[in-house]
Amino acid sequence: AYISTLISGFFAFGVSTSILPRLIQINGQFAATNPEEALLQPFFQIQMPPLADVMSALIIAFILGIGMAALKEKTIYNFMSEFQKIVQMVITNVIIPLLPVHIAGIFANMTYAGEVARILSVFGKVFVIIIAMHLTIILFQFTIACLYSGKGLISSLRNQIPGYLTAIGTQSSAATIPVNLQCSERMGVSKGIREFVVPLCATVHLSGSTITMTTCAIAVMMLNGMPVTLSGMAGFIFMLGVTMVAAPGVPGGAVMAALGILQSMLGFSEAQLALMIALYLAQDSFGTACNVSGDNAIALIVDKIAGSSLSPQKS
């Protein structure tokens, strides 16, 4: 799953650096700033500095995750499980409902600054390129999976259509799992494999989101005259495949999880982060559809590798 995510990220980098310079006129820093600073003064502010920087948080998360899996104790596991539910509840019930208001403020401020027409004209073309890359990577994933597993490519793609359309409607990998399991069953993936791979990949396989995030980040950097290099973007792509796992299944959660590395590794300002949120959410449903479609391609590969080892034994 991680290899598939990396392939998608570097594929997006190659396409973006080849095509986007022809579409984006580099004009330097665009005028849009944080709407709270430019137009509206808050009645009060609550300063909440981060408890740790991004790398420290990731290392601690890895240590805790590996430690809990190795020790198999329940104390820290139960605490982290309940803490996860609290964070997911806050994101689902507070952050996500308020995002449309935040995005409306961003675009109102860009309109006030005279930038909205230029930005929307650029990103309208970028979205077309992103969706084309989504479809291309799905075709690539299923071609590799079908060649390896011996399944029919056309029938597998046809069976995946309900899962793709469901993901577009729900914008949630988690909500699409039941339909995606049915798609996997019609492809002939064994019960033990599909019930393990599909829910797991809904958390760890984020090829579509990686394509979107990488392309939008490069477009924002080009729009602001920031240098785009392979060395700089490679580290970002490697980290992106890890950090986006922090918010699986939540609509728009991937971009919220990636804000830290956008700021620390690419040097995005508050205005640029706000623009990334708006751009990502505008097409989040298509990225989710690409994610879940690739999940079943991975299921076909794993099913071939495992063979009948996980199939129920006949009595």
VMD Tcl script that draws the C-alpha trace (Angstrom):
set ca {
  {0.00 0.00 0.00}
  {2.79 2.41 0.86}
  {4.67 1.60 -2.36}
  {1.49 2.29 -4.34}
  {1.11 5.61 -2.52}
  {4.72 6.58 -3.32}
  {4.31 5.64 -7.00}
  {1.22 7.86 -7.15}
  {3.05 10.75 -5.48}
  {6.05 10.68 -7.80}
  {3.77 10.18 -10.80}
  {1.91 13.33 -9.76}
  {5.22 15.17 -9.35}
  {6.35 14.19 -12.85}
  {3.08 15.16 -14.51}
  {2.75 18.40 -12.51}
  {6.27 19.65 -13.23}
  {5.79 18.85 -16.92}
  {2.35 20.39 -17.48}
  {1.68 23.01 -14.79}
  {4.43 25.48 -15.83}
  {2.54 25.92 -19.11}
  {-0.68 26.73 -17.24}
  {0.57 28.83 -14.32}
  {2.09 32.24 -14.76}
  {4.54 32.81 -11.93}
  {3.63 36.17 -10.46}
  {5.18 35.86 -7.04}
  {3.31 36.07 -3.76}
  {-0.42 36.34 -4.36}
  {-2.24 38.97 -2.37}
  {-4.67 36.75 -0.46}
  {-3.91 36.58 3.23}
  {-5.57 34.95 6.16}
  {-9.18 36.27 6.21}
  {-9.17 36.62 10.00}
  {-6.17 38.95 9.74}
  {-7.16 40.86 6.61}
  {-10.87 41.58 7.01}
  {-12.30 40.36 10.29}
  {-10.87 40.95 13.73}
  {-11.86 38.24 16.24}
  {-13.64 39.13 19.47}
  {-11.07 37.05 21.35}
  {-8.16 34.71 20.59}
  {-7.02 31.49 22.23}
  {-3.38 30.68 21.56}
  {-2.69 26.94 21.36}
  {0.97 26.20 20.60}
  {1.65 22.62 19.46}
  {2.74 20.17 22.14}
  {5.50 18.92 19.80}
  {6.74 19.60 16.29}
  {5.74 17.31 13.43}
  {8.78 15.01 13.48}
  {8.68 14.60 17.27}
  {4.99 13.70 17.12}
  {5.56 11.16 14.32}
  {8.46 9.48 16.14}
  {6.47 9.28 19.37}
  {3.52 7.83 17.43}
  {5.72 5.14 15.87}
  {7.28 4.25 19.22}
  {3.88 3.99 20.91}
  {2.36 2.03 18.04}
  {5.19 -0.49 17.79}
  {5.44 -0.72 21.58}
  {1.73 -1.45 22.03}
  {1.87 -4.10 19.31}
  {4.96 -5.75 20.87}
  {3.85 -5.66 24.52}
  {0.22 -6.52 23.87}
  {-0.78 -4.66 27.03}
  {-4.17 -2.99 27.26}
  {-3.59 0.10 29.44}
  {-1.98 2.43 26.89}
  {-3.94 0.79 24.06}
  {-7.29 1.56 25.71}
  {-6.20 5.14 26.44}
  {-5.07 5.74 22.85}
  {-8.20 4.08 21.45}
  {-10.47 6.35 23.49}
  {-8.33 9.39 22.62}
  {-8.69 8.51 18.93}
  {-12.47 8.45 19.31}
  {-12.38 11.86 20.99}
  {-10.27 13.38 18.20}
  {-12.44 11.81 15.49}
  {-15.57 13.12 17.23}
  {-14.12 16.65 17.33}
  {-13.15 16.49 13.65}
  {-16.50 15.06 12.56}
  {-18.78 17.23 14.72}
  {-16.82 20.50 14.96}
  {-14.04 20.90 12.39}
  {-15.75 19.49 9.30}
  {-19.09 21.38 9.80}
  {-17.21 24.68 10.25}
  {-14.91 24.19 7.25}
  {-17.45 25.55 4.70}
  {-17.60 28.81 6.69}
  {-13.80 28.95 6.79}
  {-13.53 28.27 3.05}
  {-16.19 30.90 2.32}
  {-14.05 33.41 4.22}
  {-10.96 32.41 2.24}
  {-12.64 32.96 -1.11}
  {-14.35 36.16 0.07}
  {-10.93 37.50 1.02}
  {-9.40 36.42 -2.30}
  {-12.25 38.22 -4.07}
  {-11.57 41.34 -2.00}
  {-7.89 41.10 -2.93}
  {-8.71 40.68 -6.62}
  {-7.11 37.23 -6.83}
  {-10.08 34.87 -7.04}
  {-10.47 34.97 -10.84}
  {-6.80 34.17 -11.46}
  {-6.67 31.41 -8.85}
  {-9.90 29.71 -9.94}
  {-8.95 29.89 -13.61}
  {-5.67 28.16 -12.81}
  {-7.05 25.50 -10.47}
  {-9.99 24.67 -12.71}
  {-7.42 23.31 -15.17}
  {-5.44 21.72 -12.34}
  {-8.51 19.78 -11.18}
  {-8.99 18.34 -14.67}
  {-5.37 17.16 -14.64}
  {-5.80 15.67 -11.15}
  {-8.89 13.65 -12.11}
  {-7.12 12.42 -15.26}
  {-4.19 11.28 -13.09}
  {-6.61 9.51 -10.72}
  {-8.10 7.52 -13.59}
  {-4.64 6.77 -15.00}
  {-3.29 5.44 -11.69}
  {-6.42 3.29 -11.19}
  {-5.88 1.77 -14.63}
  {-2.20 1.22 -13.82}
  {-2.97 -0.41 -10.46}
  {-5.58 -2.77 -11.90}
  {-3.38 -3.61 -14.90}
  {-0.54 -4.70 -12.60}
  {-2.95 -6.53 -10.27}
  {-4.74 -8.36 -13.08}
  {-1.52 -9.34 -14.86}
  {-0.19 -10.79 -11.61}
  {-3.41 -12.44 -10.40}
  {-4.67 -13.63 -13.77}
  {-8.01 -11.82 -13.43}
  {-9.72 -10.02 -16.31}
  {-8.91 -6.30 -16.43}
  {-12.20 -5.14 -17.98}
  {-14.38 -7.22 -15.63}
  {-12.40 -6.07 -12.57}
  {-12.75 -2.40 -13.54}
  {-16.46 -2.91 -14.20}
  {-16.94 -4.55 -10.80}
  {-15.18 -1.59 -9.12}
  {-17.60 1.03 -10.49}
  {-20.11 0.81 -7.57}
  {-17.30 1.37 -5.05}
  {-15.92 4.30 -7.06}
  {-19.31 5.99 -7.28}
  {-20.09 5.37 -3.60}
  {-16.81 7.01 -2.60}
  {-17.63 10.05 -4.75}
  {-20.96 10.36 -2.94}
  {-19.72 9.81 0.62}
  {-16.19 11.33 0.46}
  {-15.27 8.74 3.09}
  {-13.13 5.63 2.70}
  {-14.62 4.19 5.89}
  {-18.20 4.64 4.71}
  {-17.36 2.96 1.39}
  {-15.92 -0.21 2.98}
  {-19.16 -2.31 2.80}
  {-19.67 -1.54 -0.91}
  {-15.98 -2.02 -1.64}
  {-16.10 -5.44 0.01}
  {-18.92 -6.41 -2.35}
  {-16.85 -5.21 -5.30}
  {-13.92 -7.28 -4.08}
  {-16.14 -10.34 -3.72}
  {-17.36 -9.99 -7.30}
  {-13.72 -9.84 -8.43}
  {-13.19 -13.24 -6.87}
  {-11.05 -12.23 -3.90}
  {-11.31 -14.81 -1.11}
  {-13.30 -13.91 2.00}
  {-10.39 -13.93 4.44}
  {-8.25 -11.69 2.24}
  {-10.88 -9.11 1.32}
  {-12.13 -8.73 4.90}
  {-8.57 -8.02 6.00}
  {-7.15 -6.00 3.10}
  {-10.06 -3.67 2.23}
  {-10.64 -2.20 5.74}
  {-6.88 -1.94 6.35}
  {-6.21 -0.21 3.02}
  {-9.01 2.27 3.77}
  {-6.61 3.49 6.46}
  {-3.16 3.09 4.90}
  {-3.60 3.28 1.10}
  {-4.00 6.88 -0.05}
  {-2.87 7.03 -3.66}
  {-5.61 9.42 -4.82}
  {-5.13 11.78 -1.88}
  {-1.37 11.79 -2.49}
  {-1.88 12.74 -6.14}
  {-4.21 15.58 -5.16}
  {-2.03 16.88 -2.34}
  {1.17 16.76 -4.36}
  {-0.34 18.44 -7.41}
  {-2.12 21.17 -5.46}
  {1.00 21.86 -3.40}
  {3.12 22.20 -6.54}
  {0.50 24.47 -8.12}
  {0.39 26.73 -5.05}
  {4.21 26.86 -4.97}
  {4.37 27.78 -8.66}
  {1.66 30.38 -8.20}
  {3.79 31.99 -5.50}
  {7.11 31.70 -7.35}
  {8.48 29.15 -4.86}
  {11.11 26.70 -6.18}
  {9.87 23.18 -6.95}
  {12.67 20.59 -6.83}
  {12.73 16.80 -6.79}
  {14.87 16.75 -3.65}
  {12.44 18.99 -1.80}
  {9.29 17.21 -2.98}
  {10.68 13.67 -2.50}
  {10.88 14.05 1.26}
  {7.42 15.61 1.30}
  {5.93 12.69 -0.67}
  {7.59 10.09 1.59}
  {6.23 11.85 4.68}
  {2.83 12.46 3.11}
  {2.16 8.73 2.80}
  {2.73 8.40 6.55}
  {1.10 11.50 8.01}
  {-2.20 11.17 6.11}
  {-2.79 7.86 7.91}
  {-3.47 10.01 11.01}
  {-6.98 10.92 9.82}
  {-8.41 8.00 7.82}
  {-12.02 7.77 6.77}
  {-12.90 11.36 7.71}
  {-13.96 13.62 4.80}
  {-11.17 16.14 4.31}
  {-9.11 14.55 7.06}
  {-6.08 13.91 4.85}
  {-5.38 17.59 4.20}
  {-5.83 18.44 7.89}
  {-3.29 15.75 8.82}
  {-0.86 17.02 6.16}
  {-0.89 20.69 7.24}
  {2.09 20.14 9.52}
  {4.45 18.90 6.82}
  {3.15 21.46 4.31}
  {4.27 24.13 6.74}
  {7.47 22.54 8.05}
  {8.83 20.92 4.87}
  {7.51 23.19 2.09}
  {7.36 26.44 4.05}
  {3.67 27.21 3.42}
  {2.23 30.31 5.06}
  {-1.14 30.46 6.84}
  {-2.78 31.83 3.69}
  {-1.29 29.07 1.55}
  {-2.42 26.40 4.04}
  {-5.94 27.84 3.97}
  {-5.89 27.76 0.17}
  {-4.72 24.12 0.24}
  {-7.65 23.19 2.47}
  {-10.09 24.84 0.09}
  {-8.55 23.27 -3.00}
  {-8.32 19.80 -1.51}
  {-11.91 19.75 -0.24}
  {-13.17 20.92 -3.63}
  {-12.29 17.53 -5.14}
  {-11.92 15.30 -2.07}
  {-14.59 12.90 -3.35}
  {-12.55 12.01 -6.46}
  {-9.40 11.43 -4.40}
  {-11.33 9.13 -2.06}
  {-12.74 7.22 -5.04}
  {-9.21 6.69 -6.33}
  {-8.07 5.51 -2.90}
  {-10.76 2.86 -2.49}
  {-10.43 1.64 -6.08}
  {-6.74 0.98 -5.53}
  {-7.62 -0.94 -2.36}
  {-9.21 -3.70 -4.43}
  {-6.24 -3.81 -6.80}
  {-4.06 -4.48 -3.76}
  {-6.58 -7.10 -2.58}
  {-6.18 -8.96 -5.89}
  {-2.38 -9.00 -5.48}
  {-2.50 -10.12 -1.83}
  {-5.04 -12.82 -2.68}
  {-2.68 -14.21 -5.32}
  {0.29 -14.09 -2.93}
  {-1.61 -15.79 -0.10}
  {-3.26 -18.39 -2.34}
  {-5.50 -20.64 -0.29}
  {-3.56 -20.27 2.95}
  {-6.30 -18.14 4.55}
  {-9.24 -20.03 3.10}
  {-11.43 -21.99 5.55}
  {-10.30 -25.60 5.81}
  {-12.77 -28.25 4.72}
  {-13.96 -30.49 7.53}
}
mol new
graphics top color blue
foreach p $ca { graphics top sphere $p radius 0.5 }
foreach p [lrange $ca 0 end-1] q [lrange $ca 1 end] { graphics top cylinder $p $q radius 0.2 }
display resetview
